[in-house]
Amino acid sequence: MTIRQPTHTPYDGSSKLFTIGLKPLDFDRWIETDEFLRPHLAEKQRLYAEIPEKVFVAEDGTSDAQAEVLDLLAAHLLARHPHSHRGAGSDVEVAGLASAIDRLPPALRDAPLARASLLVQDDLILMRRDERGWRLAAGSLCFPSSWSLREKFGKPLQEIHAPVPGFGPGTRPAELINRMFDGLQGQAVERFNWSIQANDALYHPLSNVERIDRATNRPSRFPDGDINAHAFIRVERQTLRKLPVSGDILFTIRIHLDPLKVLAQNSDRATLAASFCAQLNALDQVQLDYKGLTADRDRLVEFLNAMTAVA
């Protein structure tokens, strides 16, 4: 049986943790779809039905920008993904699924960003500039990677990134990110981030209180020690593009989840495992605590090192 290999492998050294790492992105490659499109959208639908207040936020006055996002996504999907999307104008549907509006709770059916979110696997975050910098003005975040949408809502970038080691208010990376946002014009950019989790849950939130508790107590994510059974690589493909009419910036986040054990079947497993180990070993204590890997780093490194052995 052929084992599906990861789509993206930023842990190969191409995207190091705790770096900005933005790279130019061709608009043709803006949105990715794969065989998980429908199950991922079904999970979004479930979250909208059960916890809409935790996965969608929007300031008053963002409706036009949200509609701009919907229009841009619709045009892109029809042009680049005709095998999975159909329709005309902004009335785009995923083939084989009911319309996005019908799958939303009534309170969100007038929110264009919510409609747009049910066309793609990505989460969609709308950033708007004020005197404090770029703030989170609206967002659909069904698949958070250890953060809370409601806690970040309305905050500027430097406060959003405050828990990230080396990226808080007053740091050089925080200043650089704001300048990059200011300088973003007609191009799109992408970056990757990655982490390890102990299950295949797409919805993976974490409040600031929970983060502090985790960093203080440093619990293992794998209490039974079975890395092979439980460890998943969580890769975030992030893109940024400035909306031409509103001037807001759309931040997209696409989650890829792969069992760590699949790397053992990769033809380049020795190189991937070595790079993965090098990045894990390079993390300092604060970075390990932030990633929740303090108790498990050595165990993960041992597991990855075993992959380099000849079968």
C-alpha positions in Angstrom: 0.0 0.0 0.0 1.3 3.5 -0.9 1.6 5.8 2.1 0.7 9.4 1.4 3.7 11.6 1.9 3.5 15.1 3.4 2.7 17.9 0.9 5.1 20.3 2.5 8.2 19.6 4.6 9.4 22.9 6.1 11.3 21.0 8.8 13.8 20.0 6.0 15.6 23.3 6.8 13.8 25.5 4.3 11.7 27.2 7.0 13.3 27.5 10.4 11.2 28.0 13.5 11.0 31.5 15.1 12.0 33.2 11.9 9.8 35.4 9.6 10.8 33.6 6.4 8.4 35.3 3.9 8.9 34.3 0.3 7.3 35.6 -2.9 4.2 33.7 -4.0 2.9 33.4 -7.5 -0.8 34.2 -7.5 -1.5 31.0 -9.5 -0.4 29.0 -6.4 -2.4 31.2 -3.8 -4.9 28.5 -2.7 -4.2 24.8 -2.4 -6.8 22.1 -2.5 -6.5 18.3 -2.0 -8.4 15.2 -1.3 -9.2 16.5 2.2 -11.2 19.5 0.9 -14.7 18.1 1.7 -13.9 16.5 5.1 -12.1 19.8 6.2 -15.1 21.8 5.1 -17.4 19.4 7.0 -15.3 20.0 10.1 -15.7 23.8 9.6 -19.4 23.4 9.3 -19.5 21.4 12.6 -17.5 24.1 14.4 -19.7 26.9 13.0 -22.8 25.0 14.3 -21.4 24.2 17.7 -19.1 27.1 18.7 -19.6 29.9 16.2 -18.4 32.6 18.7 -15.0 30.9 19.0 -14.3 30.5 15.3 -15.6 33.7 13.8 -15.2 37.4 14.7 -15.7 40.6 12.8 -15.7 44.3 13.5 -18.4 46.6 12.3 -17.4 48.2 9.1 -15.5 45.2 7.6 -18.4 43.8 5.4 -17.1 45.4 2.2 -13.6 44.0 2.8 -15.0 40.6 3.6 -17.0 40.8 0.3 -13.7 41.7 -1.5 -12.1 38.5 -0.1 -15.1 36.4 -1.3 -14.8 37.9 -4.8 -11.1 37.3 -5.0 -11.4 33.8 -3.7 -14.3 33.0 -6.1 -12.4 34.2 -9.1 -9.3 32.3 -8.1 -11.1 29.0 -7.4 -13.0 29.1 -10.6 -9.9 29.8 -12.6 -7.4 27.5 -10.9 -9.6 24.8 -9.3 -12.4 24.0 -11.8 -12.3 20.4 -10.9 -13.5 21.1 -7.3 -15.4 24.5 -7.6 -18.1 25.7 -9.9 -20.4 28.6 -10.4 -20.2 32.2 -11.6 -19.2 35.5 -10.0 -19.3 35.2 -6.2 -21.8 32.4 -6.4 -19.2 29.6 -6.1 -19.9 26.2 -4.7 -17.7 23.2 -4.0 -18.8 20.4 -6.3 -20.9 17.9 -4.6 -21.7 20.1 -1.5 -24.6 22.3 -0.6 -24.0 26.1 -1.0 -21.8 27.8 1.6 -24.7 30.0 2.8 -26.9 26.9 3.6 -24.2 25.4 5.7 -23.8 28.5 8.0 -25.8 29.3 11.1 -28.3 32.1 10.5 -26.3 34.7 12.4 -23.4 34.3 10.0 -25.1 34.1 6.7 -24.7 37.8 6.0 -20.9 37.6 6.7 -19.1 37.2 3.3 -15.9 36.1 5.1 -17.8 33.2 6.7 -19.2 32.2 3.3 -15.7 32.4 1.8 -14.3 30.2 4.6 -16.5 27.3 3.5 -15.0 27.3 0.0 -11.4 26.6 1.1 -9.5 24.6 3.6 -7.6 27.7 4.7 -8.5 29.9 7.7 -9.0 33.5 6.7 -7.8 36.5 8.8 -8.5 40.1 7.9 -5.9 42.6 9.1 -6.6 46.4 9.1 -4.3 49.2 9.9 -4.8 51.9 12.5 -2.5 54.1 14.6 -1.3 51.1 16.6 -0.4 49.1 13.4 -2.1 46.2 11.8 -4.8 44.7 13.9 -7.0 41.6 13.6 -10.3 43.1 12.4 -12.2 40.0 11.3 -11.5 36.3 11.0 -12.6 32.8 10.4 -10.3 30.5 12.4 -11.6 27.0 12.6 -8.2 25.3 12.8 -6.1 27.3 15.2 -2.6 26.2 16.0 -2.5 26.7 19.8 -4.1 30.2 19.9 -7.4 31.8 20.6 -9.2 33.9 18.0 -11.2 35.8 20.6 -8.1 36.6 22.7 -6.4 38.1 19.6 -9.4 39.9 18.1 -8.9 43.6 17.7 -5.2 43.5 18.8 -2.3 44.8 16.8 0.4 42.4 15.5 2.9 43.1 18.2 0.3 42.1 20.9 -0.9 39.1 18.9 2.7 37.9 18.8 3.5 38.8 22.4 3.7 35.1 23.6 6.0 34.2 20.7 9.7 34.1 21.9 11.5 37.1 20.4 8.5 38.5 18.6 6.8 40.6 21.3 6.3 44.4 21.5 9.6 46.4 21.0 11.5 43.5 19.4 13.2 43.9 16.0 11.1 41.0 14.5 7.9 42.8 15.5 9.1 46.0 13.9 10.1 44.1 10.7 6.7 42.4 10.4 4.9 45.7 10.6 7.2 47.1 7.9 6.6 44.1 5.8 2.8 44.5 6.1 3.2 48.2 5.3 5.3 47.4 2.2 3.0 44.7 0.9 1.5 46.0 -2.4 0.6 44.1 -5.5 2.4 40.9 -4.6 1.6 37.9 -2.4 4.0 36.1 0.0 4.0 32.8 1.8 5.7 31.3 4.8 5.6 28.0 6.7 5.4 27.1 10.4 5.4 23.7 12.0 4.9 21.9 15.3 4.2 18.5 16.8 0.9 17.5 18.4 -0.4 14.3 20.0 -3.5 13.7 17.8 -4.9 14.6 14.4 -7.3 17.3 15.6 -7.6 20.3 13.2 -9.3 22.4 15.9 -6.3 22.9 18.3 -6.9 26.0 20.4 -4.9 27.2 23.4 -5.7 30.2 25.6 -3.0 32.4 27.1 -3.8 30.9 30.5 -3.4 27.4 29.2 -0.1 28.3 27.5 1.3 29.7 30.8 0.2 26.6 32.7 1.8 24.4 30.1 5.0 26.3 30.2 5.1 26.2 34.0 4.3 22.5 34.4 5.8 21.2 31.2 3.7 18.1 30.8 4.4 15.5 28.2 2.2 15.3 25.2 2.8 11.6 25.0 2.3 10.2 28.5 2.4 6.6 27.3 5.6 7.3 25.4 4.2 6.0 22.1 5.5 8.5 19.6 4.8 6.1 16.7 1.1 6.0 17.5 0.3 9.5 18.5 2.7 12.1 17.1 1.5 14.2 14.2 3.4 16.9 12.3 1.3 20.1 12.0 2.4 22.3 9.1 0.9 25.7 8.6 1.1 27.2 5.1 0.5 30.9 5.5 0.0 33.5 2.8 -0.4 37.3 2.8 -1.8 39.6 0.1 -3.1 43.1 0.2 -6.7 43.7 -0.9 -6.6 46.2 -3.8 -9.8 48.0 -2.9 -10.0 48.2 0.9 -6.2 48.2 1.5 -6.7 45.5 4.2 -4.4 42.5 4.3 -5.8 38.9 4.0 -3.8 36.4 6.0 -4.6 32.7 5.1 -3.6 29.7 7.1 -3.8 26.2 5.6 -3.2 23.2 8.0 -1.6 20.0 6.9 -1.5 17.1 9.4 0.7 14.1 8.8 1.7 11.2 11.2 5.3 11.6 12.1 5.8 7.9 11.3 5.2 8.4 7.6 8.6 10.0 7.2 10.1 6.5 7.7 8.7 5.6 4.3 10.1 8.7 2.6 13.0 8.0 0.2 14.8 11.0 1.7 14.0 10.0 5.3 17.6 10.3 6.5 18.0 13.9 5.4 14.5 14.9 6.6 15.1 13.2 10.0 18.5 14.8 10.5 17.2 18.3 9.7 14.2 17.7 11.9 16.4 16.7 14.8 18.8 19.6 14.2 15.9 22.1 14.5 14.5 20.4 17.6 17.9 20.4 19.3 18.5 24.1 18.4 15.4 25.2 20.4 16.2 27.0 23.7 14.2 26.5 26.8 11.7 29.3 26.2 11.1 28.2 22.6 10.6 24.6 23.8 8.1 25.7 26.4 6.2 27.8 23.8 6.0 24.8 21.4 5.0 22.5 24.3 8.0 20.2 23.5 10.1 20.5 26.7 9.1 17.1 28.0 9.2 15.3 24.7 12.1 16.8 22.7 14.6 14.0 23.5 12.0 11.3 22.9 11.2 12.8 19.5 14.8 13.1 18.5 15.4 9.5 19.4 12.4 8.4 17.3 13.6 10.5 14.3 17.2 9.2 14.6 15.9 5.7 14.3 14.5 6.5 10.9 18.0 7.0 9.5 18.8 3.3 10.2 18.8 1.0 7.1 15.8 -1.3 7.2 
